[in-house]
Amino acid sequence: MQALSPTDSAFLWMETRNQPMHVAGLNIYTPPPGSGPDYVSKLLAQWSKHPKAIAPFNLRPVLKMGLWYWEEDEEFELDYHLRHLALPQPGRIRELLAMVSRLHGNLLDRNRPLWETYVIEGLPGGRFATYAKIHHALVDGVTGARMAANAMSSDPAQHKPPMWDLPFAHHPASSGRKTAPTGLLQQLGNAAKAGKEILPGIGSGLWDIVRGSYAKGATALPFQAPPTPFNVEISGSRRFASQSYSLARLKRIGEASAATVNDVTLAICAGALREYLIAQNALPKKPLVAMVPVSLHGETTAGGNQVSLLLASLATHIADPVKRLKRIVESTSDAKARLTKMPRLQKMAHGITSISPFGAGMVTGTAQNHPLFNLVISNVPGPRETLFLNGARLDESYPVSIPTHYLALNITISGYADHLGFGYIACRRSVPALQRMLDYTNNAINALESALGITSDQGLKPTKSRDRATKAGSAGLAKPTKPTVRKRPATARLQDTVDQANNPPGKG
């Protein structure tokens, strides 16, 4: 058995019926040229020839003496984890996203390995989708994205085993070595050895909490966030909305404003959030604060969750989009400069400590009126080359993350090829009319381009493809380009048309 780290264990302890703790990914594929209507069935038949799973996909959690361990499931059943679904007619993106919203609200069974994969057919043009979810105690977002990419290839002729039967070196249980159970005393001993890095991180995190109530300037600190409609208790129902944008378009905004792509994405989210809250008559005078996870996988070969975090002011109180972006750059630059000086364990300790009051705020309910931060915005790097799943071209890839109590909205941005996919996941009741965020995201990008003097041609503005897909909402998406062309089809960009016509603003 393999003991979970305190960070990984926290995701199991935090989980409730209304607060599932799994991350997921939605991928949309075009079958290979010449494949018939039975392509998906043949794919599933190929996958069924791999009935056994290897770590971490064969591990289930067990609780012993107050500690969580991973234990191999001796009665693993592939049929339980791999599921075949079809969209109801007419098989639009609307039906796909409604299905994903429902699936994402369901808990994973702790008596089994904590993952499920759904193969969903019925999209126009013979396209199909996969929705795969895995518990955050097993992997973080970066590791999950790498695992998914590892099961695909840049060569359409190459066929790989499915993800659950494909070794992945960067997980602590993937080496295949049997390890003795790690007891509490041993864990404490290991922590003591790393104390030289951990203790300074705890100290700096506590200091951020103390000074957060009075510090001023661009630095974002705990308890500086204003109360918002996102900082409420949530239900177990979910709504998912997604859209992809040209990476070149966002890079041009960054070049024109001396900002990184990550800062540009934060500014886009900030503009969308500002417009959404104005429409809800709920824009606070103080700027919203986002918690931004920072991956530490580049600093270690260890698996599990390897993340720290920084807090970033979204400057939502500033109407001018360029001034708002500059304030965001100031905020993130200050946070990054502090983190850069810390060793890995100190970064992790600093991040966990700085948000440690959030747990108490969730239990007591004080997180509603005194939030540490308002929402989570993650940026997960993805593969830059076009990928294929047993010959089927991956057209689009979108992350689906975790809302929690008092953090009812989560935004995750994931890169694939020459696009960035924005994934909005929220509590259906707490965040009404989530699909409007897609319009507001477009508006935020347009506002930045206009203010910076970037023309449509320079910005590679893909508004026509969005209009075509939206108009096709009542009769299915426009026909995608031929699968022999590797360039991702313009009409294949994912659009959330869920209740677009029948769900006015303010209605859940």
N, C-alpha and C positions, 0 to 999 in steps of 0.2 A: 504493500500500500504506500501511497505517496501523500504526505500531509500537505494541505493547502497553505499557502502563505496567508498572513492576516488580511492582506488586501483582497485576495481571491475569496477568502471565507466571508468577507463582508457582504459580497453580492448574494450569498446564500442566506445570511442572516437578515438582510434587508427585504428579501422577497416576500410579497403578500399577494393575495388574489388580485387586488387592484394595482399591484406594482410588480409585474413580471420583470425579471432581470436578464432577459436574453437580447442579444443583438442579432441582426439579420441582414440579408442582402437580396435584392430583387434584380435578376438578370433577364434580359430579353434577347432571344436568338432568332436568326434566320437559318433554316435547314440548308444543308449543302445542295448545290445544283443537281437536279435530276432525282432527288429523293422523293419518294411518294408520300401519300397521306399517312402512311403507317410509320413514318420516321420516329416519332416519339415512342411508339410501342416497341420498336426495335432497339431504341436507346435504353429503355427500361429493361428489356430482355438481356441486353449486354451487361447492364449494371447488376442484374439479379445473379449473374455468375460470380459475384463477389459478395457472398453472404456473410463473411466474417469482417469484422472491423478491427483496426489497430488503434493504438493510443494516439490521440486522446478520445477517439470516437467509441471506444469500448469501455469507457470508465463511467461509473456512477458514483454519486456522493454518498458517504456514510458518516454518521456522527458517532464518535466514540470518546467518552471521557471529556466531553465539552469541546472536542476538536473535530474539524472536518478533514476527511481523507478521501482520496480517489481509490476506488476498488474496481477491479475488472469484473464486468458483468458476464458471468459464466453461462447465462441463458440469453445471450444477445439474439434479437430477432430483427433482421433487416426489414421485413414487411411492416413492422411497426414504425420504423424511422423513415422509410422511403414511401412516399404516397403520390398517387397519380390522380390528378383532378382535371376537369374540363370546365371552361367558362360557360355560364348560361348565355343563351342567345340574346343579343346579336354578337357577343364576344368582343366588345369594345374595351379600350383601356379603362373606361369607367368601371366595367365589371371586374377587371383585373385588380384595380386598386381597392375596390370594395372588398374583394376576397382577401387581399393582403391585410387590409385593416382588421378584418375579423380574425384571421389566423394569428396576427401579431398580439392580439389581446389574450390568447390562450396560454396557460402555464405549461411548462414542460414537466413531464412525469419524473420525479426524483427517484423512483424505483428503477429507472432505466438511464442509460447514457443521455446526457442533456443536449440532444440535438434532434432536428427533424428537417427533412428535405422534401419539398413539394415540386413535382413537375406538372406544369399547368399548360394545357393546350387549348386551342380554340380561338387564337388571335387571327386577325385577317392575314391573308397571304401565306398561310401555313406556319406562321411564326409561333413560337412557344416561349414559355417563361419558366424559370426556376426561382423558388423562394426558399431560402435555407436559413434556419435560425439555430443559434447555439448559445448556451448560457455564458454570461459574462464571467462567471467563475472559471470557465475553461479557457477563454481567450478574450483579449481585448479587440477593439475594432481593427487595429493594424494587422494583428495576427490572423484574424478571420479573413480579411481581404487577401492576405498572402496565401492562405490555405486555398481559397477559392481560385486564385490565379494559378496556383501550383497544379490544380487539376485540369488546367487547360493548356493549350500550346499555341505558339505563333505559327505553327505549320498545320494547315488544315488537313493534311494527310495523316498526322500523328494521332493515335488514339491512346489515351491514358486510362489507368484504373480510376474508379470514382474516388472522391475525396476521402471517404472513410477507410479506403484500403490503400492509400498512398502515403508513404512515410513523409513526415514533416519534422525536420530536425529541431526546430526552435520551440518545442514544447517539452517541459521537464519530464513528462512521462513517455515521450516518443522514442527514447533510446532503447527501450525494450529491456533494460536492466531492472531486476527485482531489487527493491530497496527495503530496508527494515523500517517499520513504523517510526516516525519521528515523534517523540514525546514532548510534553510541555517544557520539561527542564532543558531538553536539547534545543528546542526552539529559542528559549530564553538565552541559552548559552551562545547560540549563533547570533542573536541580536546584540548581545553584549560585546562580541568580537567586532561588530560593525559600529559600535557606539561612537567611535571618533567621527564618523560621518553622520550618523543618525541624530545625535544629540544637538549639534549645531542647527540642523534642519528643524528640529522641534522648537528650538529657541527662536529661530527667525519666524517660524509660522505663528507662534504665540505672540510675538511682537507685532506682527501684522494685524492680528485680531485686536490687540490693545489700541494700536494707533489708528485703526480703521475708522473710529468714531470722530476723530478730529483732524486727520491728515487732509490736506488739500492739494490741488494740482492735478496733473494728468494721471498719476498713479491710482489704479483701482485696487481697493482693499476690501476685506470682509466688512459687511454691515453698511456699506455705502450705497447699496442698491435700494431703490424705492419700491414700495408695494405695487404690484401690478396684477392684472387678471390671471397671469401665468403662475402666480405664487399662491396656489390654493390646493386643497385636497382633490384627488382625482378618482375617477371611476376606473373600471377595468376595460371599458370600451376604447377603441382607438380609431383615429382617422389619419390616413397617410396621403401626402401630396408630394409630387416630384417633378423636376424639370431639369434639363441639361443645357449648358451654355458653352460656347466656344472658348477654349482656354486662351487662344490667341486674342480674343476680344478682351478678356480680363487682363491679359498681360499688357495690352496697349494702354489700358486705364492705369495700370501700375507704373508703366514707363512715363506716362504723362504727369504722374503725381509723385514720383519718387517713392512709391510704396511697393511692398511685396504683394504677390498674389494672395497670400493668406490675409494680409491687411485689407486688400480689395474685397475679398469674400466677406470679411467681417463688416465692411462698410455697406456692402450690398444687403446683407442681413439686417443691418441697422436701419437702412432706409426702408426696407420692407416692414420691419417691426414698427417703425414710427408711423407709417401710413396705416397699418392695421390698427394700431391703438387709437389713432385719430378717428378712424371709422367707428371704433367702439366707444368713442368719447371717454377714453381711459389713458391718454398719454400723460405720464407724470412730468413734473417740472424738472426733476433730477434725471440724469442719464441712466439708462439701463446698464447693467453690468453682466457680462457673460463670463462663464467659466469655460476656459479653453484647455482641453487635455493636451499634454505635450508628450509625444512618444519618446521613450528612452531605449528603444530596441537597438539603436545604433551604438549604444554604449555598453552593451552586454550581450552575451549569447544565451542568457537565461530565458526561459519561457514564462508563461503566465502573463499577468498584467504588469507591464513595465511602463508606467506612466507617472508623470507629475502633472502639474497644472499651473496655469496663470489666470489671473483675473484681468479682464479688459473692459475699459469703458467703451460703450457703443455710441456715446455722444448723441443720443436720440433727442436731446433738448435743442440741438442745433439744426436749423432748417436748411442751411446751405450745405449741399452734398460734399463739396470739396473741403470746406472747413471741418465738416464732420469726419471725413477721411483723415485729415491731418491730425485731429485730436485722437483718433483711434491709433494712428501710427505712434504718436507720443506715448500713449498708454502701453501699447504692446512692447515698444522699444525699451521702456523702463523695466517692464517685467522680465523681458528676455535678458537684459543686461545683468539683472540680479541672478537669474537662474544659471546663466552661462558660467558664473564663477564657482558654482557648487559642484561637488562630485555627485555621482548618480544617486547613491543612497540618501545623501543630504537633500537632493531635489525631491525625491519621493517623500521623505519625512516632512519636508517643508510644505509640500502640497497637501498631504493628508492632514497635517496639523492645522493649517490655515483654514480649512473648511470643517474641522472637527465639530464646531458648535452646530452644524447643520443637523446632525442626528438628534440632538436634544431639541432643536427647533421643530423637527418633524413630530417628535413624541408629544411635546407640549402645545403645538400649534402656533408658537410664536413666529415660526418661519413665514407665516402669512403677512404679518404686519412689519416684521423685521428680517427680511430675507438677507442672507449672505450675498447672494447673487440672484439674477432673475431667470436665467436659462443656461443651457449648455450648447455650445457651438463647437463642433469637432471638424477637423479637416484631415481626412484619411488619404494618404498617397496611394495611387493605384498604378497598374501597368501602363506604359506609354505605347506599347505596340498593340495591334489588333490581335485578339485572341479567338481561338476556336475550341469548341467542345465537341470532340469526335466529329469534326468536319463542319459543325454548325457555327456560324459566325456570331460572336457576341456583339450585338448592336448597342446595347445600353446597359449600364450598371448603376444601381442606386442603393445607398445604405438605408437601413431602417433601424433606428436606435431606441433609446429607453426614456420615456417620460416617467417621472416619479412624483410622489406627493410634494407639493409646493414647487415643482418644476414641471409644469404641465405641458411644456413645449420643448422639444429637442430638435436642433438642426444639425445635420451631418452632411458634409460636402465630401464627395469622393471623386478622385480623378480616374479617368479611363481614356486611353488613346489621346485624342485632341480635344476632349471635352471634360467639364466638371459637372457632376450630377449633384443637385441640391435635393436632399431628402428631409421633408418636414414630417415629424411624427408627434402627435399630440393626443391628449385625452379628448374624446369626442364631445363630452359635455362641457368641459372647462374652457375649451378653445373653439368657439363656434366659427363656422364659415372658414375653416382652415384653407380651403382651396383658393380663397382670395389672395393668400400669400403668394401664389404664383404670379398673379397680375402685379402685385406690389413689388415682387422681385424684379420683374421686367421693368417696371417704372423706375426702380432704384438704379438699375444699370443704365437706362436711357438718360436719367438725370445726371449721372456722373459723366457720361460721354458728352452730353450737351454742355455741361459746365466746363469741361476740359477742352472743348472744341474738337472732339473726335467725330469725324463724319461717319455715316453708315458704312461706306466702303472700307474705311480704315478700321472700324470696329467689327467688321465681319458680322454685321447684325442679322441674325437668323429669324426675323419676325415673320417672314412669309410662311415658313414651314409651320410655325405655331398657329397661324391663322388657318391654314389648311386643315391641320389636325383638329382644331377646335370646331370648325364648321362641320367636320365629318363626325362630330360626336353623336349625332342622332342616327347615323347610318354606317358607323364603323370608320376606322382610320383610312386615309388614302393609301393606295397600294404602294408598298415599299419598292425601292429600286431593285434591280435584278441581283440575285445573290452572288453572281459571279464578280461583281464589283466590290472590292474590299472597303471602299469608302463607306462610312456609315450613312445610311439613307437619311436625307433631310426630313422626310415625312415620318421617319421612325422615332423622332424624339418624343420621349414620354410626356404625355399631357394628362393632368388630373382634371377630368371633366366631371367628377363626382358631384352630382346635384348642382351643377353650374347654373342651369336654367331654373331649377325648381327650388333652390335653396338660397334665398336672399340673405344679405348680410345680417348678422345677429341671430340667425336661426341655427341651431346645433345640428 
